[in-house]
Amino acid sequence: MNFKKNLSAKYLFQKFNDWLFSNRKRALIIFGLFIVLLFILFSNKGAIKRLQLESEKAEYQKLINESVEEQNKLQIYSRKLENEPAVIESLARVKYGMVKPGEKVYKILPNN
């Protein structure tokens, strides 16, 4: 029964409180360390702000990588347009509806 009493939260808190405030210098040092810890965590240059900035950096890096990939694809397509007549012909037929001389165009109308 005595063992259970010694482990109660109220008893442990009281013992900690007695230990902490029994020496004024110890209490001031612990309070100072607590303030420094708060400053390290929550200041503009603190750990939490650093984690937020690293997360933003990762997002921006992902956007940059996607943009570079898209730019590479467009450069490849641009080179194909400059050097391959079949690509130019395909684009002219599909996008602009152009036909070669003598070809007949058949259009299928939708049923209304």
HELIX and SHEET records of a PDB file:
HELIX    1   1 ASN A    2  ASN A    6  1                                   5    
HELIX    2   2 ALA A    9  PHE A   21  1                                  13    
HELIX    3   3 ARG A   24  PHE A   42  1                                  19    
HELIX    4   4 ALA A   47  ASN A   83  1                                  37    
HELIX    5   5 PRO A   85  TYR A   96  1                                  12    
END                                                                             
